[in-house]
Amino acid sequence: MGHGDEQGQWLPELVAALAGRRVIAVSAGPRHTLANTADGAVWSWGYGYHGQLGHGDRAGQFEPKKIEVWASRRPTPASSDGEDSSDGEDSDSDE
């Protein structure tokens, strides 16, 4: 995940798309990952069908993509332990 393809990795490997950036926090769920960088950016990648990547769509990302909504405000620590990390709201909810 994060290497531009769908192949699993058995050992940790540098995510090339984040090379040169200081990653200060990472949170990984079963199908997607979030990373905060020292410049305040939040990046996400993985399975996005439920909108959990935070890009305003349901597309999956094979490499880290910057979440633009965080460009104008400082993020809080990322967490992807649930199924929806995009905005705190469940878009599939009946409420």
N, C-alpha and C positions, 0 to 999 in steps of 0.2 A: 504494500500500500504506500502510495506517495512516490513511486518510482516510474510512473508513466505507463504502467501495465497492470494486469490483474493477477500477476503471479505472487504467491505468498513468499515471504522471506523467513527462513529458519533461524537466521542470525541477524542481529542488529546491523543496519547499514545506513550510512549517511544519506539523507534525503537531499539530492543534488539541488533541487529548486530552492532550498533554504541555505545553501552554502554561502558563507560570507555574512550571514545574518546571525545575530546573537539571540538564540532561542532561550527564553528564560522560564518557560513552562510548557509542558505538553500533557495532554489528557487524551487517552485512547479508549474508545468504546469498542464494541464487537465489530462494528462496520464503518466507523469513521473516526477521524483524529482531528484535534484542535491544537494549535501551537500559538503561543504569544511570543512576540519578539521584543527586544529591548526598545525599539522605536515606537512601541505602542500598538503595532499592527497585530491582528488576529488572522490566522490562516486556517483553512479547513480543507480536508480531502477525505475521500472514501465514498460510501454509499449515500446518496442524497435523495432517494425517492420520497421521503416524508418531509423534505425541506430542512432537514437537520443541519445542513452545511451553512445555512445563513446567507445564501446568495440570491434569495428571492425566487428560486425555481426548485425543481425536483431533480435536477441533473446530478449525476455522480461526477466526481473529479478524481482523475488518476494521479494528479500532482497537486501540491498545495496551491490554493487560490486565496488571495487576500479577500477578507470580508470587508467590503467597502463601507458598510454602516458604521464600522468602528473608526473610520478615517477622521471623523470630527469629534470623537469623544474617547476618553481613556477607558479601556476595557477593564472589567473585573477578571479575576482568575478564571480560566476556561475550565469547563467540565463537560466531558462527553460520556458520562456514565449512564445517561438515560437514552431514550430513543430520539429525543428532539432537543437539539442544542441551539437552534436558530434564534429564537426570540423569547423563549419562555412560555410561548403559547402553543397549544396543540392544535394545528390546523385541521385535524381530523375529528376534533371534539364536537359533540352535539350541544355543548353549552353555549 
